[in-house]
Amino acid sequence: MQKFGNRIPYEVKDKFQSILRDGILVPSLSHYQNFLDAWRAGDYPTSFDNLHRYFDYTMQNRDRLFYQYALMNLAVLQADFGCFEEAVAAMLETVSTARENKDMACLNFALNWLYHFGKAHPKYIRGSESTNMLGIEREGLVFLRTKARETGMFTLWSSSLLSESKLGMSNGESIATAFENMVKSSQLIVEKNMKSMMGPQMSMYSALWGRLGVSALTREYSEIFLSTHARYALFDDTLRFTCRIAQLLAEKGQYDEAMRRLETLDENSLRSWKANQYWLKFRGILRLKRDLHRNNLDGADQLLSQLLQSNGDADSDLGFEVDILHIDYLTRRTDFGRALAKIEKMASAMKEEGDDIALRTKLLVLKAGLQDKAGRPQKGFSVAVRAASIAWRARLIPLLWSAMGAIANILNSLSEFQAASQILMAIIPRALECEIFSMNAQLYSYLVDSHMGLAGQADAGSLKRKENLTRCLEFIGRSFDEYSALEDIKGQCEMMAKKATIMKVVGEPVLANDYASAYLDLKKEAALAQA
């Protein structure tokens, strides 16, 4: 239970209980084992009760030597069940008691926990004395790394190096420095044979390649972990890597395969309450994405209301994903006012809490796209340029291509079709490497608009007009294929409407009627999906 984060299988638990029943004395350690099992099961009162029993019995013989470990367990337990203020108070008392008892191992763990907790939930840390416990973030990590090296806590040493790397990435700093810290951590893991640290290590590599737009390597690192290192790691790592692969599959429209990957996870491991909640929420997110693409807005509304109700402080990355899908839902409902208000609210919260630069840039790109959807793309120009500038500086490559696409769309609205097409022709080959089909489809759609504008500027019946209209049809086909893979009916309808318009322009009324009929069929399909 401690090593892998799982619960005891039923047959083992029954055997253990029968052995205890046959004995005269109940070992105090059995209370700790019951605490772990109740904790994993999500039974807060029972876990709390058993934790108190274990440390009450233990400290009868050993005085206050283990008091800091009782507080530390209590803090972690309360944080898992959402009692964040109580968790911070208990961990601060752990720090004080560990210092008093000169327990450096416990002290270093508590300080490391406070740092990571502060990154995940800054508003709960801000008002407490723990803000001065580690000083400035980077100095705090250097302090933890130094202390870990002095006391021989190699796991904490490796974790501090990875945290430094993550901090640099979050702030948009040098990618080379991030790689350097990750290589140092990797060397330490290999030298000390710390198999349990392979999960965080591989996760950092996978995330970094994702930011750099190399989707193939992101998935490869995830697959390597699951095939080679999962048997030695926490189940939480296995769950997150599986979800990451499922997300990559969903971005390519392979929803069924993504669901199958989630179903392959060990059933006994999913009995753990926290892991099960994460798993269920991620499944809900995949279903919501599919419903939004299929334009099943009523079904999406039901899923979204459930996800938003559980969208607390428990897991920030899934929370952001749900918020992004909520914005997408409001946009598809043409409720642009609420969508913009949601973006502004999220942006102000991130600015206050100093969140990851990638998330803030994503919101800027969404804001620029929302102005286009509302029919005033030029109002998003400064936002799109700012997003592109930040993405280039921080090497957030997929977001850079999205921001450049938004700029090209604004140029189209200003009748600068040649400049827009040059930008798009330069970025699309690189954007295809990211394997994000929704972005690819959008970029091709912007390119269609550029060539349509160029065709309009050319003389009637000229070769230039014919070439541009031919290219329009080619890029419409590519955009339609991307939307079809995603099952995005709204995007498919848009492409069919553009194709019918072009056929009407070139004097092909029969083909124009065929494409118009295909457009109406897609509309009917969307209506049936909603029904």
N, C-alpha and C positions, 0 to 999 in steps of 0.2 A: 504493500500500500504506500509506503514512503518512497520507495525507489521508482515505481512506475506510475503512481497516482491512480491506481485501480482499486476496485473493491474486492473483497474476498469472494471467490466463487461459492455458490450455495453449498456444494458438497463438502468443501473444506471447512466452511463455517459450521455446518452441522456436526462434523467430526470433532472440531475444536470445542464446541459447546458441550458435547457428550463427555469429553475428557474432563472438562471443568466441573461438570455435575458429579462425576465420580470422585473428585478430590474433596478433601476436608477443608483445606485453605484455598482461597482465591488469590492467585498472584496479582500484585498491584499492576504489573505490566498489562494484564488483560483489560484493565480499565482504559489504558492508553490505546490498546488495539480496538476496543469498542468505540473510543472517541474517533479514531481515524475512519472506521467504517461508517459511523453515523455522519461524520463530516462529509465523506464522499457521497453519501446517500442524500445529502441536503437536509438532514434532520438537525436543525440548529439546537433545539432544547436538549435533545439527548446527547449530542456531541459536547455541548457546554457542560452538562452535568457530569459526564464521564471524564472530561478534562480536569474538572475540579477534584473529582474523586482520586484520580491518579496522582496529582501533585500534592493533595492533602495527605495521602498515605506515604508518598515518597519523602516528603519533608518532615515527617514525624521522626525519621531516623537521621536525616542528613541536614537538619536545620534549614538555613536559607541558601545553601549552596546552589540549589537548582531553581530558585525562585525566578531568575531572569528567563529561564526556558519556559516556565509556565506562562509568564507574561508574553513571551514571543509567540508561543502557540496560540494564545488567546487573541493577540493582535491579528495574526494571519487568518484565524477563524472568522473574526468579526469582519475583516476586509472582504472575505469571500462571500459573506452573507449581507453585504451592503451597509454595514454599520461603520462607515468610514471614519467619523469623528472619534468614536470609541477606539477604533483600531489605531489611529495616530497616537491617542493618549496612552494606550497600552504599550506601544512600541517606544515612545519617549521614556516611559518608566523602565522599559527593558534596557535602554541605553544607560540610564542612570545606575541601575542595579548592576549591570555588567561592568561598568567602570568601578563601582564600589568593590565588587568581588574580583576585579582584575581578570575578567574572562574575555580575552581579546577575540577569541573565535566568535563568541556570541555578539560582542560589540560590533565587530566588522560586518557580521551578517545583518544586524539591526540597522546600521547606517546604510548599507547597500539597499536594504528593503525600503527604507525611507526615501532614498534617492529615486528608486524606480516608481514607488507609489506617488511621489511628488510629480514625476513626469506624466503619469497616467491620470492623476486627479489633483491638479494644482490648486483648485479652490479650497480643498480641505487642508492642504499644507500651509497655504498662505497666511492664515491667521494664527498659526501656532508658533511656538518657540523653535520648532524644528527647521524653520527657514534659515536660521543661523547655524544649524548643526554642522552643515557641510560647506557653508559659504557659497561662493560662485560655483555653478555646475561643474565646469571643467576642473577647477581646483579641487572640488570634492572628489571627483573621479581619480585624479592624480593621488590624492590622499589615500583613498581606498586601495588603489593599486599598490602604493608603497607599503601600506600596512599589511596587505595580503602577501606581498613578497617577503616581508620581514618575518611574518608568523607562519610562512609555508602553506598558506591557504590558496592552493593553486587554482581551485575552481573559481574563487572570488577574483583572483588575479586575471584569469581568462575572461570572466564576466565583465570586469572593469574595462578591459581592452575593447571588448565588443560594444560596451556602452559608450565609450569614447568615439568609436567608429559611427555608431548610430546617432550620437549627438551632432557630429560633424555633418552627417547626411541630412539630418533634420534642419540644420541651420543653413544648408546650401553651401557648405565649405568644400575644401579640396577633396576630390575623389581619390587622388593618390594617397593622401593621408589616411583616408578611410581604409583603403586597401592595405596600407602599411600596418595599421593596428590589427586588422583581420588576419594578416599573415603572422604577426607576432603571437596572436591568440592561437592560431592553428599550430604553430610550432610548439607552443606550450602544451596543447592538448595531445599532440603526438608523443612528445617526450615523456609526459606523465601518464599517458594512456588513459585519459579521462573520457571514456566513451559517452558518459551522460551529457557532456558539453557539445557533442557533435550536432545536436538539434539546433541550439542557438547559433552555432557557427555556420551551418549550412543555410539556416534561415536568413542570416545576414547576407551571404553570398547571393542567394536567390532574390532577395529584395533589391540588392544593389544592381544586379543585371536587369531586373525589371525596370528600374529607374532609367537605366541606360538604353532601354528599348530593345534588349536582346531577349525576346520572349522564349526562344528555344533553350537558352541556358537557364533561365528561370525555372522552366519545367524540368530540365535535366537534373539540376541540383535537388529539386523536390523528389524526383524519381529515385535518384541515387540514395537519398536518405531513407526513403521508404523500403527500398530493396536491401540495403546494407546495414544501416545504423538503427532502424526503428526498434529492433529487438532489445537494444541496450538503453533506450531513452524513455522519457516520460510519455505517457499516452497523449498528453496535451500537444506535444510536438508532432506526433503522428497525425493527430486530428487536424492540426493547422496546416500541415503540408498537404494532406489530402484535400482540404478545403481550397488551398491555393491552386492545386491542379484542377479541381472542379471549376474554379473561377476562370482559369485560362480556357478550359473547354467551353464554358458558357459564353465567353467573349467571341468564340468562333461558331456559336449557335448549336453546339453539341450538348444540348440540355439533358437528353436521355443518358448519354455516356457520363456526364457530370454526376447525375443522380446515382448511377450504378457505382461510381467510385466511392460515393458517400456510403452506399449500402454495404460495401466490402469491409467496413470497419468492424472490429471485434465487438460482439454483442455484450459480453461481460464488461468490457472496458467502458462501454456506453451506459452502463448502469450507474456510473458516477454522475452525480447531479449536475455539476458545473459543465462537464464535457457534454452531457446530454442536452443541456440548454443551448450550448454553442452550436451543436450539431443540428438541432431542430430549427434554430434561428437561421442558420446558413441555408438549410433546405428551403425555408420560407422565402429567403432572398432570391434563390434561384427560380422558384415558382413565380415570384413577383416580377422578376425580369422577363420571364417568358410571357406572362399575361400582359405586361406593358407593350411588348413587341407585337403581340397578337391583337393589340387594341382591345383586349378584354378588360375595360376600365372598371366595370362593376366588381369583377372578381379581384382585380388588383386593389380596389378600395378596401375590400374585406381583409385581404392579407396585410395591407399596409397599416390598417388600424390596429391589428394584432401586434405587428412588429413595432409600431411606434409606442404602444403601451409598455412593451418590455424593453424599450430603448433607453435604459438607464445608464448608470456609470460603470456597469459591469465590464463591458468590452468596447473600447473606444473605436477600434477599426471597423467592427461590424456596425456600430452606431453611425459612423460617418457614411457607410455604404447605404444604410437605410435612409438617411437624410437625403442623399443624392438621388435615390429612387423616388423619394417623396417629391423632390423638385421636378423630376422627369414626369411624374404622374400629374402634378399641377400644370405643367407645360402642355401636356397632351390634352388636358381638360380646358386649355386656353385660359387658365386662371393665372395670368402673368403677374398680376399685382401680388398675390400671395407667394408665388414662386420667388419673386424678387425680394420680398420681405424676409422669406426664409433664408435666402443667400446672405442678405445683409446681417441678419441675426447670427448666423453661423460664423461669418467673417469677423464680426465684432468680438464674439466669444473667443475665437482663435487668436485674435490680436492681443486680447487681454491675457490669455493663458500661454501665449508663445508656442503655439502648436507647430507641427511639422510644416515646413515650407511647401512641400508637395501638395498638401491638402489645401493650403491657402491659394496656391496657383491654380489648382483644379476649380476652386470657386470663382476665380477671375475668368477662367475660360468659359465656365457655365454662364456667368453674368453676360459676357460678350455674346454668347449664343442665344441667350434669352432676349436680348435687345433685337437680334435678327428675327427671332420668331414673332416678336411683337410688331414687326414691320418698320423698325427704325434702326437698322444695323449700324449707321454712322455714329450713333450715340455710344456704341461699344468700342470705338476706335482706341481711345486712350487706355481702356481696360485691357484690350487684346494686346496692344504693344507692351504694356507693363507685364502681362503674363508671359509673353514671348521673351522679354528681357530677363525676367527672373528664372524662367525655365532654362534658358541658354547658360546663364551664370551658374546655376545649380546642377546643370547637366541632367535635367528632367526631360529626357528626349521625347517620350510619347506626348507629354503636355506641350512641348515646343512645337511639334507638328500640328497639334490641335489649335494652338494659338495662331500659328502662321496661316492655317486654313481660315480662321476667323478674320484675319487681316485681309486675306485674298478675297473673301466674301464682301468685305467692306469696300475694297477697291472695285469690285463688280458693281456695287450700288452707286459708285462715283463714275461709272462708265470707263474705268481704267482697266479694260479687259485684257490688254496685252500684258501689263505688269502682273495682274492676278494669275494669268495662265503660266507666266514664267515662274512665279513662286510655286505654284502647285505642281508643275512638271518637275521642279527641283526636289520637292519634299516627298511626293507620293512614293517613289521607289524606296526611300528610307522608311517611310511610314508603314509600308507593307511588311517590313521586318518585325514590327511590333505585334503583328497578328491580332489587332483589335478591329474587328470587322465593322463596328459601328462608326469608328473614326474613318476607316478606309472608304466606306460608302458615302459619308458626308463630304470627304475631300473630292471624290469623283463627281459628286453632285455639283460642288462649287466649280469644278473644271468644265462641266457641261454648260453652266451659266456663262463662264468666260468665253467659250467658243461660240455659244449662241450670240453673245454680244458682238464678237468679232465678225460673225456672219452677218449680223444686222448692219454693221458699219461698212461692209463690202458692197459693191455694186450688184444690183439684181442680175442674176444669170451669170455672174462671173465665176471663174474657176476657184477663186479664193473663198467665195461664199459656199460653193459646193464642198470644198475640202473641210471647211469648218463645220458644216452640217453633218458631214460623214463622221468627223471626229466626235461630234455630239452624240450620234447614235452609238458609236463604239463605247464611249465613257458611260452613257446611260446603261448599256448592257452590263458593264462591269459593276456599276453601282447597284443595279438591280440584283445581280448575283450575290453581292455582299448582303444586301437587305434580305434576300430570299434565304440565305444561310441562317440569318438571325431570326427568321420568321417575322420580320418587321413589316406588317401589312401597310402601315401608313407610308413608310419609305417606298415600298413597292408601288403603291398608288401614285405617289408623286412622280416616280420615274415613268410609269405608264402614261401619265398625263403629259409629261414633257415629250415622250415619244410620239404620242398622237398629234401634238401641236406641230412637231417637226415634219411629220408626214403630210400634214395639212399645208404647211409652208412650201414643201417641195412638190406639191401637186399630186399626191397619192391618196385620194379620198377613200379608196377601199381599205388600204392599210391603216389609215387614220381611224376609220370606223372600227376595224378589228382591235386596235389598241384601246380605243374608247370602250369597247365591249369588255376587254380584259380588265380595264380600270373598274368598270361597274361590277364585274364578277368579284374582284378583290374587295370592293366596298360591301357587297352582299356577305362575303365571307367574314368580314369584320363585324357586320351587324349580327350574324349568326353566333359569332364568338361571344358577343356581349349578351345575346339572349340566353 
